[in-house]
Amino acid sequence: MKPMPSLIIRNATIINRGKRFDGDIFIQNGRIEKIAGSIDVQADREMDVLGKWILPGIIDDQVHFREPGLTHKANIFTESTAALAGGVTAFMEMPNTNPPSTTLEALEAKYEIASRSSLPNYSFYVGASNDNLDTVLKADASRICGIKVFMGSSTGNMLVDDTKTLEGLFSKAHMLIATHCEDEATIRANTALAKEKYGDAIPMTEHPIIRNRQACILSSSKAIELAKKYDTRLHILHISTADEVALFDNETPLAKKRITSEACVHHLFFSDEDYKLLGGRIKCNPAIKTSNDRDAIMEGVLDHHIDVIATDHAPHTIEEKDNPYLNCPSGLPLVQHTLDLMMNHVQNGTLSLEQLVDKMCHAPAICFQIEDRGYLDEGYFADMVIYDPQHQWEVNKSNLLYKCGWSPLEGRRFNGKVEATIVNGHVAYQKGIFDRSQMGMRITFNRS
């Protein structure tokens, strides 16, 4: 990283480590040099943020940015830019691109793209398949966020359904395994039943019936069973049912957990009632289910059965999403609005601001053992969000930054908005303006 101008942020309301307090933040050489009630120092740049909140940057542990090979939908440049505007200072991107990141060469090619095009910091999962165990085990745990295993349908050959392969992965993996858990046999059987009933005209309201709770529970339970058998570091992504919440431990401190879980913002916001209005635009895997599931997932977040909140940002073109059910791809664009969606829960009293910071900033850093990020601590990288809680605005096509050009949130109004995002001490985004003079960094991990 090239030398950075120093920066002093004054009159901030700082949210960090479960506390809220007023003070100044002095940043030098890309890191937080000092935090105090008042700092008497001159800096190259000064920002007065009276009335604004300062949060650690959001760390999103699950995004799909579609590059390489699927860039008609999105790419690392466009989606990381959208992420930055949403307060995301670090992302971890999934391997189901074209070609998939199932070789170390393909993985490093994505890092090279990100080094030239991403303002936020970045990491990429290496993808497991039924035939690349030796390759996956060669990955450097200090430089890669984890191994991604699709234990439910995915693109290409990335469905890992071979028992021998799963046993090999879970018994030999030297880093975190992140799983998409849905039982493929259950989904195929339910799809066949739906075709018998509806032919090709399956309504979108059938999605949570086809990809039902039983498919999720069977697969999540299998992953947990394997992890316990081999003491594997397992992270189960996008929990979507009330039943799964109870599978996880909420008594062990996060830093000592061997099995952790993630909730996604759409499973905390939408319910199956929203298919009537939004149809395929909220079709995702695992499916958005009932309001009871939604509320149970939030309760799991609050009581620490669920450890991390992320997006699973997965853009498709609107033409693709407007196809009939069987040809409509799953996934929705969310990374620009992750903080807005969760701040909505803060404003209605469901979630405290301190809890939001814990689950979206601190917990991902702990869960993945990220070096020197996730907190507003002296000595840490200066990754932070300046948030204006008074700014009222509406999501519409004119302010969307996704390459796909649409959002399931269009027409919704929010109270509060990201004013600026600072990455490694660099004001990379402020009030709609992006400064690309300093790109993001590859995240590193402190794993023994």
Backbone torsions as a table, in degrees:
resi	resn	phi	psi	omega
1	MET	NA	130.0	-179.7
2	LYS	-71.9	160.0	-179.5
3	PRO	-55.2	139.2	-175.9
4	MET	-110.8	143.6	171.4
5	PRO	-62.3	147.2	175.9
6	SER	-75.2	156.4	-175.4
7	LEU	-143.4	133.4	172.5
8	ILE	-117.2	126.8	176.6
9	ILE	-107.8	122.1	-174.7
10	ARG	-111.7	151.5	172.3
11	ASN	61.5	39.7	-179.0
12	ALA	-88.9	148.9	163.6
13	THR	-97.4	110.0	-169.3
14	ILE	-99.5	130.3	177.3
15	ILE	-115.3	116.2	-175.1
16	ASN	-161.5	136.2	176.0
17	ARG	51.9	43.9	175.1
18	GLY	76.7	9.3	-178.7
19	LYS	-124.6	157.0	177.0
20	ARG	-130.2	123.2	-177.0
21	PHE	-151.6	159.7	-179.7
22	ASP	-96.7	143.3	179.3
23	GLY	175.1	-172.5	178.8
24	ASP	-112.0	155.7	176.4
25	ILE	-129.7	124.0	177.6
26	PHE	-106.2	125.9	-176.5
27	ILE	-117.3	130.3	179.4
28	GLN	-142.7	135.6	179.7
29	ASN	55.7	36.8	173.9
30	GLY	82.3	-1.9	-178.3
31	ARG	-124.1	162.3	177.8
32	ILE	-77.3	114.2	-178.9
33	GLU	-84.2	-40.9	-176.1
34	LYS	-156.3	143.0	170.8
35	ILE	-128.0	125.9	-179.2
36	ALA	-157.7	168.7	179.8
37	GLY	-60.0	-38.7	176.4
38	SER	-150.1	131.5	-177.7
39	ILE	-119.0	119.2	180.0
40	ASP	-92.3	88.1	-178.2
41	VAL	-151.7	150.0	174.1
42	GLN	-98.0	139.2	-179.9
43	ALA	-131.9	164.9	178.8
44	ASP	-64.2	-30.1	-179.9
45	ARG	-141.1	142.4	179.6
46	GLU	-127.2	137.5	176.8
47	MET	-127.6	124.9	174.5
48	ASP	-100.0	120.0	-173.0
49	VAL	-120.9	36.1	-179.7
50	LEU	-53.9	130.2	-179.0
51	GLY	86.1	-2.4	-179.3
52	LYS	-105.7	158.5	176.1
53	TRP	-101.0	141.9	172.9
54	ILE	-112.8	120.0	179.1
55	LEU	-116.3	152.7	166.1
56	PRO	-58.7	152.2	178.0
57	GLY	-61.5	144.6	177.3
58	ILE	-68.7	135.6	174.0
59	ILE	-111.2	110.6	-177.7
60	ASP	-98.1	113.5	-173.3
61	ASP	-88.2	8.1	-179.6
62	GLN	-156.3	102.8	174.7
63	VAL	-137.4	158.0	174.4
64	HIS	-124.5	108.2	-177.0
65	PHE	-102.3	-0.1	163.9
66	ARG	73.3	2.3	179.8
67	GLU	-110.0	131.0	9.9
68	PRO	-91.6	167.6	165.5
69	GLY	92.8	-21.9	-177.9
70	LEU	-124.9	34.5	-169.1
71	THR	-77.4	-0.8	169.0
72	HIS	-70.2	-19.3	178.7
73	LYS	-92.4	-41.7	-171.0
74	ALA	-172.0	168.7	169.8
75	ASN	-151.6	172.4	-175.3
76	ILE	-61.8	-38.6	179.6
77	PHE	-62.6	-52.8	-174.5
78	THR	-67.2	-44.2	-173.4
79	GLU	-76.9	-33.0	175.3
80	SER	-69.5	-31.4	174.6
81	THR	-65.1	-45.1	176.1
82	ALA	-60.9	-41.4	179.1
83	ALA	-60.1	-44.7	-179.5
84	LEU	-60.0	-43.4	178.6
85	ALA	-64.3	-21.1	177.7
86	GLY	-93.5	5.8	177.7
87	GLY	91.2	10.1	179.3
88	VAL	-87.3	120.7	178.8
89	THR	-104.1	-8.0	177.3
90	ALA	-153.6	139.2	178.0
91	PHE	-134.7	156.6	175.2
92	MET	-123.0	120.1	-168.0
93	GLU	-107.6	147.6	-170.3
94	MET	-86.9	158.5	-170.2
95	PRO	-88.3	-3.7	-173.2
96	ASN	-84.9	63.3	173.1
97	THR	-104.4	-166.2	-179.3
98	ASN	-134.5	102.6	5.7
99	PRO	-75.0	157.0	177.7
100	PRO	-70.7	155.3	-179.2
101	SER	-83.9	62.3	-179.8
102	THR	-105.1	1.7	171.6
103	THR	-123.9	155.8	179.8
104	LEU	-68.2	-29.2	177.8
105	GLU	-66.8	-45.3	178.3
106	ALA	-64.6	-36.7	178.9
107	LEU	-64.3	-47.2	-178.7
108	GLU	-67.0	-28.0	176.2
109	ALA	-63.1	-36.2	178.0
110	LYS	-70.1	-39.0	175.8
111	TYR	-60.4	-38.3	179.1
112	GLU	-64.6	-42.6	177.1
113	ILE	-60.8	-45.5	-178.2
114	ALA	-63.5	-36.6	-179.1
115	SER	-62.2	-24.5	-179.7
116	ARG	-98.1	-17.7	-167.9
117	SER	-129.6	-7.2	-174.6
118	SER	-107.6	121.9	172.2
119	LEU	-75.2	-41.1	172.4
120	PRO	-70.4	162.9	171.5
121	ASN	-71.6	161.5	-168.3
122	TYR	-150.0	153.8	168.1
123	SER	-149.9	159.6	-177.8
124	PHE	-133.2	138.1	174.8
125	TYR	-77.1	145.1	166.4
126	VAL	-88.4	135.9	-174.4
127	GLY	-93.4	136.0	174.8
128	ALA	-89.7	146.2	172.0
129	SER	-133.6	-176.6	179.1
130	ASN	-74.5	-6.6	-173.6
131	ASP	-138.6	24.2	-180.0
132	ASN	-129.3	30.2	-176.7
133	LEU	-56.2	-45.1	-177.9
134	ASP	-61.2	-39.7	179.0
135	THR	-64.6	-47.7	-178.3
136	VAL	-58.8	-38.9	-176.6
137	LEU	-72.7	-13.1	176.9
138	LYS	-86.0	-9.3	-176.9
139	ALA	-64.6	143.3	-178.0
140	ASP	-82.6	111.3	-175.4
141	ALA	-65.0	-18.8	179.6
142	SER	-84.6	-9.8	-174.9
143	ARG	-126.9	3.4	-179.7
144	ILE	-133.4	136.7	-174.1
145	CYS	-67.5	-32.6	-178.9
146	GLY	170.5	-178.4	175.9
147	ILE	-103.3	127.0	178.9
148	LYS	-98.7	128.5	178.9
149	VAL	-122.4	119.2	174.2
150	PHE	-88.5	101.1	174.8
151	MET	-92.8	27.3	175.2
152	GLY	-153.3	172.1	-170.1
153	SER	-60.2	145.1	177.3
154	SER	-149.9	-174.5	-179.8
155	THR	-82.1	157.5	175.4
156	GLY	59.4	-137.7	-176.8
157	ASN	-104.1	28.4	-172.1
158	MET	-90.3	-1.1	170.9
159	LEU	-71.2	119.5	178.5
160	VAL	-103.0	100.9	-176.6
161	ASP	-124.5	5.9	179.4
162	ASP	-86.4	121.6	-175.6
163	THR	-59.7	-41.0	-179.8
164	LYS	-62.9	-41.1	178.8
165	THR	-64.1	-45.2	179.1
166	LEU	-61.3	-43.1	178.1
167	GLU	-61.2	-41.9	178.4
168	GLY	-62.7	-44.1	178.9
169	LEU	-62.4	-51.5	-175.0
170	PHE	-69.6	-27.6	-179.0
171	SER	-84.1	-23.1	-172.4
172	LYS	-117.6	-12.2	-175.6
173	ALA	-60.5	134.2	-179.0
174	HIS	-105.9	10.1	176.8
175	MET	-146.3	178.8	-178.1
176	LEU	-60.8	134.7	169.8
177	ILE	-104.3	124.5	176.1
178	ALA	-106.9	128.6	-173.8
179	THR	-119.3	141.6	163.8
180	HIS	-96.0	114.9	-171.3
181	CYS	-111.0	102.8	168.2
182	GLU	-146.3	135.3	-178.1
183	ASP	-77.7	117.3	-173.2
184	GLU	-66.1	-38.4	-179.0
185	ALA	-63.6	-39.9	178.0
186	THR	-63.2	-43.6	-178.6
187	ILE	-65.0	-42.6	-179.5
188	ARG	-65.0	-40.1	178.8
189	ALA	-65.1	-42.2	180.0
190	ASN	-68.2	-35.5	177.2
191	THR	-64.8	-42.1	178.4
192	ALA	-61.5	-40.6	177.8
193	LEU	-64.0	-41.3	179.5
194	ALA	-65.5	-37.7	177.9
195	LYS	-65.5	-38.7	177.0
196	GLU	-61.6	-38.3	-175.9
197	LYS	-80.6	-41.0	-170.7
198	TYR	-115.8	-7.7	-172.7
199	GLY	66.9	-135.9	178.8
200	ASP	-85.6	-4.4	-175.1
201	ALA	-99.1	49.3	179.4
202	ILE	-69.6	124.9	178.5
203	PRO	-72.1	151.5	-179.9
204	MET	-61.8	-25.4	179.3
205	THR	-64.9	-13.6	177.0
206	GLU	-81.0	-10.6	-173.8
207	HIS	-57.1	-48.2	178.9
208	PRO	-73.0	-8.5	174.7
209	ILE	-88.0	-39.5	176.9
210	ILE	-68.8	-51.2	177.8
211	ARG	-98.3	72.9	-165.6
212	ASN	-87.6	179.5	-176.6
213	ARG	-65.5	-32.3	180.0
214	GLN	-63.5	-39.0	177.6
215	ALA	-61.0	-39.9	180.0
216	CYS	-69.5	-47.0	-176.2
217	ILE	-63.9	-44.4	-179.9
218	LEU	-57.9	-46.3	-175.4
219	SER	-73.4	-44.2	178.5
220	SER	-61.1	-41.8	179.6
221	SER	-63.3	-38.2	178.8
222	LYS	-65.3	-43.6	179.3
223	ALA	-62.7	-43.1	179.6
224	ILE	-64.5	-40.5	178.3
225	GLU	-60.2	-44.6	178.4
226	LEU	-64.1	-42.7	-178.6
227	ALA	-64.3	-40.5	178.2
228	LYS	-68.1	-37.0	-179.5
229	LYS	-62.2	-39.6	-174.0
230	TYR	-111.1	6.4	-176.5
231	ASP	54.4	45.4	-178.6
232	THR	-82.8	146.0	172.8
233	ARG	-81.3	103.6	-172.8
234	LEU	-114.6	136.4	175.8
235	HIS	-129.0	112.1	-178.4
236	ILE	-93.0	126.2	-173.8
237	LEU	-86.8	159.3	171.0
238	HIS	34.7	67.7	174.6
239	ILE	-63.5	132.4	-173.7
240	SER	-127.2	1.9	-178.5
241	THR	-130.6	150.9	174.5
242	ALA	-61.5	-36.1	-176.6
243	ASP	-62.4	-37.4	-177.8
244	GLU	-70.3	-31.0	-176.9
245	VAL	-53.5	-41.7	-176.4
246	ALA	-69.9	-10.1	179.9
247	LEU	-73.9	-14.0	-170.2
248	PHE	-107.7	152.7	-178.0
249	ASP	-82.5	132.1	175.4
250	ASN	-118.8	16.9	-179.7
251	GLU	-107.7	-34.4	179.6
252	THR	-72.8	134.9	174.3
253	PRO	-56.8	144.2	-173.7
254	LEU	-55.1	-41.5	-177.2
255	ALA	-62.7	-19.4	-179.2
256	LYS	-105.1	-4.2	179.7
257	LYS	-70.1	140.2	172.7
258	ARG	-98.7	-19.7	178.7
259	ILE	-126.8	120.2	-178.0
260	THR	-128.1	173.0	-175.7
261	SER	-145.8	162.1	-177.2
262	GLU	-129.3	141.8	168.0
263	ALA	-111.4	146.7	177.7
264	CYS	-106.7	152.2	-172.6
265	VAL	-60.9	-33.3	-178.5
266	HIS	-72.7	-30.9	175.8
267	HIS	-75.0	-14.2	176.3
268	LEU	-97.4	-3.8	-173.5
269	PHE	-120.3	-48.5	-177.1
270	PHE	-93.6	166.6	169.8
271	SER	-139.4	178.0	-178.5
272	ASP	-63.7	-17.1	175.5
273	GLU	-65.0	-24.6	-176.4
274	ASP	-78.0	-12.0	175.6
275	TYR	-62.8	-30.9	-177.4
276	LYS	-60.7	-37.6	-179.1
277	LEU	-93.6	-42.2	-170.3
278	LEU	-99.8	-17.2	175.1
279	GLY	51.3	-129.9	-176.4
280	GLY	-64.6	-13.4	-178.5
281	ARG	-70.5	-17.1	173.0
282	ILE	-115.8	16.0	174.1
283	LYS	-70.5	122.5	-179.8
284	CYS	-151.4	164.4	178.9
285	ASN	-121.2	126.3	-5.3
286	PRO	-67.8	158.8	-172.2
287	ALA	-69.0	148.6	166.6
288	ILE	-67.1	130.3	-173.0
289	LYS	-115.6	-142.6	-169.4
290	THR	-80.4	166.5	175.2
291	SER	-63.2	-31.2	176.0
292	ASN	-64.4	-40.7	175.5
293	ASP	-63.6	-46.5	179.1
294	ARG	-54.9	-47.4	-178.0
295	ASP	-68.1	-36.0	178.7
296	ALA	-68.0	-36.4	177.1
297	ILE	-64.5	-42.7	176.3
298	MET	-61.9	-41.4	177.6
299	GLU	-62.8	-37.1	176.2
300	GLY	-64.1	-36.3	174.4
301	VAL	-63.1	-45.8	-175.8
302	LEU	-68.2	-34.8	-176.5
303	ASP	-100.5	8.9	171.7
304	HIS	74.9	14.7	164.9
305	HIS	-66.3	-34.6	177.3
306	ILE	-108.4	134.5	-166.5
307	ASP	-100.5	-33.2	-168.8
308	VAL	-133.4	146.1	171.6
309	ILE	-112.9	132.2	-178.8
310	ALA	-142.3	-169.4	-176.8
311	THR	-112.0	-38.1	-165.2
312	ASP	55.9	38.2	176.1
313	HIS	-49.0	121.6	-173.6
314	ALA	-147.4	82.0	-174.6
315	PRO	-77.1	145.5	169.1
316	HIS	-135.0	161.5	176.1
317	THR	-68.1	155.8	-179.7
318	ILE	-65.9	-30.9	177.5
319	GLU	-64.1	-40.2	177.3
320	GLU	-65.8	-42.5	-176.5
321	LYS	-71.8	-21.4	179.4
322	ASP	-88.2	4.7	176.2
323	ASN	-70.9	160.9	172.6
324	PRO	-59.1	163.8	-169.8
325	TYR	-47.7	-51.9	-172.7
326	LEU	-68.0	-20.0	179.5
327	ASN	-109.7	6.1	-179.9
328	CYS	-91.5	117.9	-179.4
329	PRO	-72.4	155.5	-178.7
330	SER	-94.3	139.6	179.0
331	GLY	132.6	151.5	179.7
332	LEU	-145.1	150.2	-178.8
333	PRO	-81.8	129.4	-173.4
334	LEU	-143.3	-14.6	-164.3
335	VAL	-67.8	-23.2	177.0
336	GLN	-74.0	-17.4	-171.6
337	HIS	-124.7	16.1	-179.2
338	THR	-60.3	-44.4	-179.1
339	LEU	-70.8	-36.4	177.8
340	ASP	-61.1	-44.6	-179.2
341	LEU	-63.3	-41.8	-178.6
342	MET	-76.7	-31.4	174.9
343	MET	-65.2	-28.3	174.9
344	ASN	-60.4	-38.7	176.2
345	HIS	-67.8	-34.8	176.9
346	VAL	-64.6	-43.8	-176.9
347	GLN	-68.4	-30.2	178.9
348	ASN	-91.0	4.0	172.4
349	GLY	87.2	4.1	179.9
350	THR	-73.0	-33.8	-171.4
351	LEU	-136.5	140.3	175.5
352	SER	-87.0	159.2	178.0
353	LEU	-61.3	-37.8	178.8
354	GLU	-65.7	-37.6	177.2
355	GLN	-68.1	-38.3	176.2
356	LEU	-58.0	-49.5	-179.7
357	VAL	-61.6	-39.4	179.0
358	ASP	-60.1	-47.1	-172.8
359	LYS	-81.5	-23.3	-175.3
360	MET	-107.1	-13.7	-176.6
361	CYS	-124.9	-60.5	-177.6
362	HIS	-67.3	-51.4	-172.5
363	ALA	-61.8	-42.5	176.7
364	PRO	-60.9	-36.4	179.0
365	ALA	-64.7	-40.6	177.9
366	ILE	-69.5	-48.1	-174.5
367	CYS	-58.2	-42.4	-176.9
368	PHE	-98.7	0.3	180.0
369	GLN	56.7	49.1	-179.8
370	ILE	-74.5	137.6	-179.1
371	GLU	-78.5	121.2	165.4
372	ASP	59.0	35.9	176.2
373	ARG	-140.6	166.6	175.9
374	GLY	96.7	-6.4	-179.4
375	TYR	-137.3	154.2	169.1
376	LEU	-93.0	74.4	-178.4
377	ASP	-118.6	144.1	174.5
378	GLU	-59.2	133.5	-178.2
379	GLY	95.1	-18.1	179.1
380	TYR	-82.0	158.2	172.5
381	PHE	-57.6	141.5	-177.9
382	ALA	-84.6	76.6	174.0
383	ASP	-105.9	115.6	-174.7
384	MET	-157.5	163.0	-178.3
385	VAL	-122.7	131.9	170.5
386	ILE	-99.8	118.7	-172.0
387	TYR	-119.5	129.3	178.1
388	ASP	-97.7	105.9	-176.1
389	PRO	-73.2	-8.4	-177.3
390	GLN	-99.1	-8.1	-174.3
391	HIS	-77.4	118.7	178.1
392	GLN	-102.0	135.2	-176.5
393	TRP	-158.7	170.2	-178.3
394	GLU	-126.8	138.9	174.4
395	VAL	-75.6	123.7	174.7
396	ASN	-150.4	171.7	-173.0
397	LYS	-59.8	-28.7	-177.3
398	SER	-69.2	-22.9	-179.3
399	ASN	-112.7	12.7	176.4
400	LEU	-83.8	137.5	-179.6
401	LEU	-108.8	-5.7	177.3
402	TYR	-64.5	142.7	177.2
403	LYS	-63.6	-32.0	-179.3
404	CYS	-68.9	-20.2	170.3
405	GLY	77.8	14.3	179.3
406	TRP	-143.3	165.0	177.1
407	SER	-150.3	144.5	174.4
408	PRO	-70.1	-4.7	-178.2
409	LEU	-99.3	2.4	-178.2
410	GLU	-56.1	132.7	-178.9
411	GLY	93.4	-11.2	178.7
412	ARG	-83.6	141.1	177.6
413	ARG	-101.6	143.7	177.7
414	PHE	-127.6	145.9	173.1
415	ASN	-103.2	111.1	-176.6
416	GLY	110.3	142.4	-175.4
417	LYS	-154.7	148.0	172.7
418	VAL	-65.4	123.0	177.5
419	GLU	-92.7	-38.6	-179.6
420	ALA	-153.2	151.3	175.7
421	THR	-129.3	127.2	-177.1
422	ILE	-112.0	128.7	-178.1
423	VAL	-124.4	119.7	-178.6
424	ASN	53.1	40.4	178.5
425	GLY	79.0	0.8	-178.1
426	HIS	-102.0	126.3	177.7
427	VAL	-75.7	88.7	-172.8
428	ALA	-80.2	-24.8	-179.4
429	TYR	-143.6	135.4	173.8
430	GLN	-155.2	117.8	175.2
431	LYS	49.2	49.2	174.8
432	GLY	87.4	-3.1	-178.5
433	ILE	-108.4	133.6	179.8
434	PHE	-108.8	135.4	177.4
435	ASP	-110.8	107.0	-175.1
436	ARG	-96.5	19.9	179.3
437	SER	-73.7	-15.9	178.0
438	GLN	-137.1	118.6	-178.9
439	MET	-88.0	167.2	178.7
440	GLY	-69.9	174.5	-176.1
441	MET	-118.0	156.2	172.3
442	ARG	-70.6	126.6	178.2
443	ILE	-70.4	141.9	173.1
444	THR	-118.5	161.4	-169.9
445	PHE	-128.8	137.6	-179.1
446	ASN	-99.9	85.1	-174.7
447	ARG	-118.3	124.5	178.8
448	SER	-87.6	NA	NA
